[in-house]
Amino acid sequence: MEVSPFKGIRYNQRMVSNLAQVICPPYDVITPEQQKLYYEKSNYNAIRLEFPEPTADSYQRAAITFQQWLKQGVLQLDSVSSFYLHDHRFEYSGEKRTRRGLIARIKLEPWNNGIYPHEETFPKAKGDRLQLMRACRANFSPLLSLYHDSEQKIAPILSHIAQKKPLISLRAKRSNPPNSNEDHTLWAITDPAIKQELSQSLSPQPLYIADGHHRYETALAYQQERAQEQSDSFDSSVIASEAKQSLTSKGAFNYVMLELVDFSDSGLVILPLHRLARGIAPFILGGLEDQLRNSFALESVPLKGDDCQLPTDSCLGILGLQPDSLVVLKRRQDISLEAMMPGNRSQAYRQFNVSILNHIILDKMLGLTSKEDIAYTVDLKEAYRQIKEGKYQLAFLLNPPQPETVKAVADAQDKMPSKSTYFYPKLPAGLIINPLD
């Protein structure tokens, strides 16, 4: 992969002094209620660019706003191409953590050509992002990508940069979980020798998309559109085909903004997305426990309020199957779950707990095929509440996916089921903007 610095667009701190008021999460985790709150936070909140309120002309309004902010000096283009070092500090399970990432742009390549996906995508989400990209010609939030700094060439460089005075330092309140804080510190890496060293060290590394599969596939589609437009605009009688290709390949639309994080980073947190299910016929629900016993070892754990932590050695857990209990499913030595899985999938996929849940329980045992009958949450207490209030019949609880599993599935050129991973916390929109013109 070609990993390079770029001239980012940032908020002008002389006009927008409180940057905590203008950044927001990426579009895919913002509820309508949160969208309204971010609109009210500041007239310059990045929500107006990243996730404009839905109207007939929402994408055009975002584009007009973006151009207005640039003309007014609310947003400014950096004068020097830079890598941006980003320390993202947060609290998880009572422990303070820091996830260190390097914001760069990479030249777009087809999947499995140096860059690897690990999850399935949905066409609807890609259509929305493509319309926004066409209108605004920019990336407002970076994708999250993982790499292996196996020779420890990159970490010492980033540690050295982090000793210097930062470009940006801010504390922002998170909406999820409520009343929690996160800190962002950003440094611009402008030294030519250091930029070259980082590019040379990162470019041979395979990259794994952690968060942002839809946005990467959108960027590929946008690249094709822009390349075709540019190629059509050239007069073939004047410009040779080699020159046309050279000019087209240099366009900023050939790149996408990523934040690269080392697989071994101590701040890398991956949460599971628990499944909530409804629409199950009573006779099927009544026979589920016996069906499960044919494939798993079952253990009933009495619930203490909404505390439903899952043992780490379990395959998954179920709320709603037995009153006031968490039913824990464990693997049996005499049963091969992998043998029940699709034969055309990789071993890593067939061993993954979400794959087992989807194929063996949701598909075969419950026959749930409608997406409207399945909901997702990262919050165990929320899962418990939905079952307690009778809004869903069953909640399937999962243990966190491991980074090694993500890598193994991607290396096998396979994909996990959609909504298998939730990289916490999400990267903000508006901290750095990547222009595509």
N, C-alpha and C positions, 0 to 999 in steps of 0.2 A: 504494500500500500504506500502511496505517496502521502506522507504526513508533513504538513507545512504550516508555518505561521501565517497570519493574515491581519489585515487592518480591521479591527473590530469597531463596531458602533457602540458607544456607551452614553449613559445619561451624563449630562453636563452638571457637575456637582455645584457649580456657581448658581445654576438656576433651580436644580432639584437637590437640596441639601440633605434631605432625609431619604436615602435610597431604600430603606426598609419599607417605605410607603408605596414604592412603585414596582417592586418585583412581585411575581405571583408564581404559583405552581404551573406545570405544563397543563395543557388543555384537558388531558384525559382523566384527571383526578378532581376536576372542579365541578361541584354540583351547581345547579341553578342558584341556590341560596348563596353559596360562596362567591359565585360570579357577581352577584349584586353587591356583596360586601366589598369585593375588590374594586368595583366601579366607584363605590363611595369613599374608599380610602384616599384616593388622590385623582385629580383630573389627568394626571400623567401616568397612572398605573398601566403596566404592560399588558394587563388583561384586555385593553382596547385593541391590542395588536395580536396577542396570542390567541384569544378566545372571545371575539366580539359578540355582543348580544345578538341573538338570532333574529334577523330581519331579512327582507328580500335583497337588500344591498349591503349586508354585513361585511362581506369581503372587500367591497369597494370602500366602505367607510373606514375599514382598518388601513387600507392603502393610503387614503387621503390623510388620515391621522398621522400615519408614519411620515409622510412627506412634509406635512405641516410642522411636526416636531423637529425634523431635520432643518427646515428653513428657519424656524424660530430659534434654533440653537439649543433646544431642549435635549436633543440627541446630537452627538458629534462623532465624526469618523476619526479614529486615531491616525496620526500622521506617519507612524512607523509600523510596519508589519511585526506582529508579536505572537509568541505563545503566551497563554495566560494560565498561571498557576492558581488553582482554586482550592483552598482549604475550607471544607464544609463541616462545621462542628455542630453536634446535636447530642441529645440524650436518648438512650435506648435501654429499656429494662433497668433503669436507675443508674446506668453507667454512662459517663461522658465519653464520646468518641469523636474522632476526626477522620473524615474520608478525604484523601488528597487526590486531586485530579489535575490533568493538564488539558486545557481547552485548546484545540487545534482545528484545522480543517483538513479533511482527507479527500483525495481524488476518488470520485465514485467508481466502483467496480461492481460487476455482477456478483450476486451471492456466491460464496465458496471460492472466490478469486482473491484470497487474502483477507476477506471479511466474511464472518459466519453468523447466521441467525440461529436462534435456539427455540423460537416460538412461532406458532401459526399466526396469521394476521386476518383482519376483516376488511372486505372491500369498502364498506361504508366509511370507516374512519379515514382510509386513504383518499377517498373522494373529497372529503371535507378539507383535509390538509393541502391537497393539490390546488383546490380553488383559492385557498389563502395564499399559497406560494405564487401562483400565477399573478394575483393582484398585487402582492407586496414585494415580491422578489427579494426575500430575505428569510433567514432562519432566526426565529426569536428565542428559541431555547435549544441547548445542545443535546444531542443524543448521548446516552451513557454507554461507553464501550470498555471492554476489559482486555488486558494484555498481560503477558508474563515477562516481568523484568528479571529473568532467570540469572543473568550475569551481573545483576545489580549495577548496571551502567547509568540508569536514569535516576534512581532514588537519591544518590549523593548530589546530583546536579540540582534536583528540586529542593533538597534540604538546604543547600547553599543559597538558593534564591529566597527561600522563606526567612532567612536571617535579615533580609533587606527591608526597607520601608515599603509597605504595601500601597497599591494603587487605590484599593477600596477596602473598607472594613465596616461591617454593619451587623446589627442584630435584628432579626425579624421574628415576629410571632407566627407560629404555625396554626392552621385551622384544624389539623388532624395529626396527633391528638390535640384537643383544645388546651389553650394556655401553656403550650410548650414553646420553647425558643430554639432558634438555630442561628448560628453565626456564620458569616461568609467573609473570607479574606481573599483578596485577589491581587496578584502581582503580574506586571507585564514583563515578559522576557524579551528584551530588544537587542541584546549583545549578539552581533553576527556569528561569532565563533560558537557561542552556546546554542544558538538556534540551529546552526549547521550540525552540531554534535547531537542534539535531540532528534533532528530529522533523520540523521544517519542511523541512530540507535533504534528508532521506532519503526522506520519504514520496512525493515525485514520481518517485523513481528506480525504474526496473524492477529487480527482483531476480532473480538466477539461482541456482537451487539447485546447489551444487557437490557436497556430500555430505549425504545424508539424504533422498533421494527417498522411500524407504519410510516414513520417519517422518513426512514431510509428508502423504503420502496417508493414513497412519494417523490423523493429527491431523484431517484432513477428515472421515474416517469417524466418529471419536469426537465431533467437533463435531455432526454430524447426529444421532447417538444422544442426546447430552445435551440438545440443543435440543428434540428430540421428547419426551423424558422431562419436561423442564421445562414445555413447552407443555401436555402431558397433565395435569400436576399443577394447572394453574390452573383455577379454577371459572369457566367462560365466562359464567355469569350475573352474576358479581361484577366480573370484570376485562374491560375492553374489549379487542378483538383488537389494537388499536394499542399498548395498555399491555403486553400479553403479549409482543408482538414486541420492544418496547423493553427489557423486563426480560431476555428471552432473549438479545438481542444483546450485553448487557453482561457476560455470564458469562465467566469466565477461560478456559473451554473453547473460546472462539472464537479463542484466540491460541495461538501456538507460539513457542518460544524459538529464536532464530537468532543466530549470530555472523556479522556482516557484514564482509567484507574487500574492499578496493578491487582491481579488476582489475589495476591497475598496481603493487600492493604488491610490493616487492622480495623478500619472503619467501614469495611464492606459488609453491609447487612442485607440479607435476602429473606424476605418473609413469604410464607405460603398464602395463597388465596383459598380460604375455606369455601366449600360449596353449600348452598342452601337449596333444598329441593321441595317441590310441592307438585300437586297434580297426580299423586300416586294413588291408584285404586286401593280401597280397603283390603281386598282379598290378597293383593300383591304385598302390601305393607305387612299384613298379618303373617305371611309366609316367609318374609325376608330373613328373619333370624335363623330359621332352619337352613335356608339356602346359604347364608354366610358361613354356618358351621361346616358345610361341605368343603369350604375352601380356606377358611381361616380358623385360628384359635381365638375364641372370644373370652374377654374378661370384663366383668361388670365392676365399675368403680363408682361408689356413691358420691354424689355431687355435694359440695359444701358451698351453697349459694351459687354465684356465677363463676366460681373458680373451676375451670375445666381444662387444666393444663394436660397436654398429651405426653405420655411417657416417650422418651427419645427412641426406645427400641421397638416402638409400635409401627405398624404399616399406616394405620389411620384410626380415627375415633368417630363415633356416631352419637349425636344427641337426638333424643326423640324416639329412639327405638325402645328404650325401657324407661319407666317413670323415674325421675330424679336420679338418673344414673348416666354415666358416660360409658358406652360400650367400646372397649378397646379391641381392635383387630390386630393380631400378630400373625406372622407367617408360620406355616406348618412345615416341618421337615419332610413330611410324606407327600406334600402337594407342591407341584411346580406351577406357580402362578404365571411364569413366563410362557409356559406351554399354552395357556389360554389366550395369549395376546396375539395380535396380528403377526403373521410370519414374515411380512415384508418390512418390519420395523427393526431398528438396531437393538442390540442387547441392552444398551444404556436406556433406551426408551422403554423397553419391556419391563425393566426393573424399577422404573420410576413410579413413585406412589400415586401421582396424579393420573398416569396412564392406566394403572391398575384400577383405580377408582372409576375412571371414565368407561373403560372397556368391560370390566367384569361386573361392576355393581350398577352403575347408572344405565349402561346400554343393555347388558344381558339379563341382569336380575330384575331391574325396575322398568326397563323399556322406555326410559325418558329420552325422547328425541327432540322435543320442543325446547328451544333456547329460552322461551318465556317461563319455563318451569324451573330454571336454574338461576340463582343469584350468587354473588361473590362478596366476600368480606375478608379483610385482614384482621379484624377485631374479634377475638374470642368472646368477649362480653356481648358484642352485638349479635353474634351467632346464637348465644344462649338466649338473649332477649327475644329474638325472632321466633324461636321454638316455644319459649314460655308463653308468648302472646298468641301463638297459634297461627302466625302468618305463614310459616313454612312447616312442613311435616318432619323433615329430617335435616340435620346439619352434619356435614362430613368434615371433620377436622384433620388437618394435615401438618406434618412436621416441616420445618424450613428446608427448602432445597439447598444442597451444598454447591459451592462454586465448581467443584470437580465434576458434578453431575451435569451442570450447564455446559461445561467444556466438552465432556465426553459425548453428549448428544450432538453438539454442534460439530465436533470433529468427525463424527460418523455421517455428517451431512444429512442428519435427521432433524426433526423439529419436535419440541415438547408440545403437548396440547396448549391451546391458547389459555391465557391467564394462569400460567403455572408458577410464575415468579413475580414478586413485587420488591424491587430494589428500593430500600428505604434509607434516607428520605429521598424524595424526588428532587431533581435538579431544578433550580428556578428559571423562569423565563424573564428576560429583561436585563440580566446581569451583563451579558455580552450579546450583541446581535451581529450576525454574519451576513453582509450584503451579497446578493447574487447577481448584481449587475457589474 
